């Protein structure tokens, strides 16, 4: 069994190795995806990382993963990202309107009532961080998501989001997923 640890300062425990699901329903078909997901579960991996944008068509990774997890959904920590509109919006979007529609679509595709960690995939230069955090906080209070995180945000944007959340009494990001360079 894999070692587990808490995500940030939360009580949420995940395996030290997670499964990136961006190829599921995209570059590998459902049969190959089934083999990957079941092998990961058998190995003790409980963190599954997907996004509403992944797949062909976009969203298919969530659809395939939701079908493959089935009854095992309760055994995993499901992380999904949002913010790259599938159609009709600017390049990145984290507005309340977009966010509320995006979470409902992800919940349907994933065949679940909740997402453990809902992650802002990319920063949105047109939407105030306060608006995004208030919408995410409302989703936590409704039980549709349990925690929030961010990806691809500059360090100063993460600090700013923590300050806004603290000042307004909102839930804050428990994790950040960013690329790092040893150089």
FENJO-V159183 format. One record per pair of residues at least 6 apart in sequence whose C-alpha atoms are under 7 Angstrom apart, sorted by the first residue. I is the first residue (numbers start at 1). GAP is how many residues later the second one is. If there is no record, write none. Layout:
I|GAP  I|GAP
This chain:
1|42  1|43  2|13  2|14  2|42  2|43  3|12  3|13  4|9  4|10  4|11  4|12  5|8  5|9  5|10  5|11  6|6  6|7  6|8  7|6  7|7  7|167  7|168  8|166  8|167  9|165  10|164  14|32  14|33  14|63  15|30  15|31  15|32  17|28  18|27  18|28  18|29  18|30  19|28  19|29  19|30  20|28  20|29  20|30  21|27  21|28  21|29  21|40  22|28  22|32  22|39  24|9  24|31  24|37  24|40  25|30  25|31  25|35  25|36  25|39  26|29  26|30  26|35  30|34  34|34  46|29  46|30  46|31  47|29  47|30  47|31  48|28  48|29  48|30  48|31  49|29  49|30  49|31  50|11  50|12  50|29  50|30  50|31  51|11  51|29  51|30  51|31  52|6  52|7  52|10  52|28  52|29  52|30  52|54  53|6  53|31  53|33  54|6  54|7  55|6  58|28  62|44  62|47  62|48  63|46  63|47  65|45  66|43  66|44  66|45  77|39  78|37  78|38  78|39  79|36  79|37  79|38  79|39  80|37  80|38  80|39  81|37  81|38  81|39  81|40  82|20  82|37  82|38  82|39  83|9  83|10  83|11  83|37  83|38  83|39  84|7  84|8  84|9  85|6  85|7  85|8  92|30  92|32  93|31  94|30  94|33  94|38  95|32  95|36  95|37  96|35  96|36  96|39  107|6  107|7  113|31  114|29  114|30  114|31  115|29  115|30  115|31  116|29  116|30  116|31  117|28  117|29  117|30  117|31  117|32  118|27  118|29  118|30  118|31  119|29  119|30  119|31  119|32  120|29  120|30  120|31  121|29  121|30  121|31  122|29  122|30  122|31  123|30  129|32  130|34  134|36  137|33  137|34  139|6  140|6  140|7  147|27  148|24  148|25  148|26  149|24  149|25  149|26  149|27  150|23  150|25  150|26  150|27  151|25  151|26  151|27  152|25  152|26  162|10  165|6  165|7
